[in-house]
Amino acid sequence: MAEEPLPGVDLERPSVARVYDWYLGGTANWAIDREFGKKVLTTFPAGMYCARANRAFLHRAVRHLVARGVRQFVDIGSGVPTMGNVHQVADEVAPDSRVVYIDYEPVAVAHSRILLEQHGDPARHAVIHGDLRDPDGVWEAVAQTGVVDLDEPLALLVTAVLHVQQTGPDGRDVGPEAIAQYRDLLPAGSYLVLSQITHEGLPEEIAAQLHAIIRMYDDDVSKHVLRSKAEFGALFGDFALLEPGVTWTASWHPEDSGPDTPVIDFADPSESVMLAGVGRKP
């Protein structure tokens, strides 16, 4: 692809979203992102498979929720459109589904707009530039699209995002506080879909490699926050977790895979390094 940046794209340092896009086999990344990604995979060879296992979880969660009657999806931190987006997966089984994408990374928003212009339906799909740390602002922007009805149940997706530190004005990570606000904003009967990297329960070799690459990310890209299973579960508040509760991305409802869901074989599901869960608001 051409190495000329889009307006607003910072090529002084790698971007989490663009490196992740490269892991998934996308093209919305630049040399600085690919170089960093290759350095990561030298230390943590399974990193690409972990990213793809998370995308497979996203596919399965969308299909599972469509089967439960969900037709509205809001995807925060949606990233660059690579390897099956939410609206593409949902449309396979529910052509009346509606999706709003939100991301803070300009290249993710720009490429999502291109994708939706070519293959989307403006009455059912939209993308907005927004910041997870501003729940009220994001919710207002989602409402203004007219694509989803925020008074009716929906699925809020925040996958592979919360291990990136959501820095507040005082330098603290405000990710859990933001998620709590989103839980309050969601209508009754809605679902919250989360996944994030953990430091707990990993094979020894994988844990050592993961900590090494987290230091690389902290130094060169952005700070990370890893959570235990209990800390991750607390993000759901009083939402009722769907079976099997908090588990590995590789273990969440494998039977809900679709024909285009990435297939990743780990010796043990813990090698996927990300916890996943889906909760329903009472």
TAMOPE-V884839 format. One record per run of one state. SS is the DSSP state (alpha for helix, beta for strand, coil for the rest). FROM is the first residue (numbers start at 1). LEN is the number of residues. If there is no record, write none. Layout:
((SS,FROM,LEN) (SS,FROM,LEN))
This chain:
((coil,1,15) (alpha,16,8) (coil,24,7) (alpha,31,13) (coil,44,3) (alpha,47,21) (coil,68,4) (beta,72,5) (coil,77,9) (alpha,86,8) (coil,94,4) (beta,98,6) (coil,104,2) (alpha,106,14) (coil,120,5) (beta,125,5) (coil,130,5) (alpha,135,11) (coil,146,9) (beta,155,5) (coil,160,4) (beta,164,1) (coil,165,2) (beta,167,1) (coil,168,5) (beta,173,1) (coil,174,1) (alpha,175,11) (coil,186,5) (beta,191,7) (coil,198,6) (alpha,204,17) (coil,221,3) (beta,224,1) (coil,225,4) (alpha,229,6) (coil,235,5) (beta,240,2) (coil,242,5) (beta,247,2) (alpha,249,3) (coil,252,2) (alpha,254,3) (coil,257,12) (alpha,269,4) (coil,273,1) (beta,274,7) (coil,281,2))
